Amino acid sequence: MFNLTKPVPENFIDIYAYGNCMCLATALHRKYGLEIQVALSLDNGIEYIDPAWVFDSADGMIIDVDGRYAPERNGFVNPSNRVVSGLDEAALLAIIHVYHNKTTAIEWESLISEAHSFIDEYFA
């Protein structure tokens, strides 16, 4: 089982907790084959991803920029959000393109590459 190996600088927390959580979840999915999950929140009748993470079915833990932890510690899993599980990258991209601005394939791959560098630096 992998986890964070050192403290994550605040700028990376800002990046991967508030905006690019989907990229980190995708990079973790690609690297480890874990299921992507998202919480969808409602704002003025429009759903948005708030946030995305991966789920390790081997131990029932969530992994995101905060490391590996039990789902009950994820403050985004609550009755006001709709959790969507069992996602792969294609399904996540479909949700992103419905609820968020369109990202080109080149931009997406660049963001995923940056997330892979983060994983290589902070997870083991």
N, C-alpha and C positions, 0 to 999 in steps of 0.2 A: 504494500500500500504506500502510495506517495503522499506527501504533504509539503507544506511550506518548510523551507530549511533555514530561513532567516527572516527578520522583520521586513515588511514591504514598505518602501518609502511612500509618503502621503500622496505624491504625484501619481504613482501607479494605482493607489486606491481610488483616487479621483477618476482616473481613466477607466479602470475595470469594474468599478462599482456604480459609476454614474455615466453611462453612455456606451462604452465598448464591452460591457459584460457579455454581449452576444458573441463578440469576437473571441473573448477568452473561453467561453463555453465551447465554441466551435473548435478552437485549437486543442482544448483538452479532449474533445470528442475525437478529433482526428488522431491525436497522439495515443490515447488510451482506449478508444472505442466505447466510451461511456455515453449513456443516454443523456440527451439534453432535455432540460425542463425549463419552463418559463412561468412566471406569474404575470397575468394580464390584469391591469388595473383599468378602471373606467374614469375618464375625465371628460365632462360635458358630452356624455354619450358616445365617446370614442375610446376604444380599448388601445392600450399601449403596453409594451413589454416593460415589466418593472419587477425584477430583472430576469436574467437568464443565468443558469448554472448547469453543472453536470451532476448526475446521480450515479453512485457506485452501488449496484445491486448486490455486490459481494458482501458489503458490510452495512448497507443502508444509509451511507453518509452522502452529504452534499459537498461538492468542492467548487469553490470560487476564489476570488481574490483574498478572502478571509481565511482560506485554507480548507481543511476537511473538518466537518462538524455534523452533528445530528440535525435532521430536518426540523425538529421542534425549535431549534435555535435560529432558524431562518425567519426573520421578522416579516418577510414578504409572503410567507405561506399563512394566510389568514382568511377568514370568511369574506372579506371585502374584495379579495383577488380570486381570479379563476386560474388555477394551476393547470398547465398543459404538459403532459409527460409523454415519454416514449418517442421523442423527436430525434431525428438525425439532422444533418446539415441542410438537406434539401427542404425538409419540413420547416425548419427554423427560417430559412430564407423565404419561404412562402409566407410565413407570418410577418416577417420583417417587411416584405414588399406590400403587404396589405395595410399594415399599421404605421409604417415609417417611410421616410424618404427613400427613394430608390438609390442604391449603391451600385456602381458599375462592378463588373467582375474583377477588373484590375484593381480598383480601390479595395474591394473585399479581400482579395488575396494579399494585398499590402498590409491591411489591418490584421489579418490572420498571421502573417509572417512576424509582425511585431509582437503579437500575443505569444507565438511560439518562442521568441527570444526571451520574453518575460518568464515563461514556464521553465525554460532551460536555466535561467538565472536563479529563480526562487523556489522551484519545486524539485523534489527528488524522491 
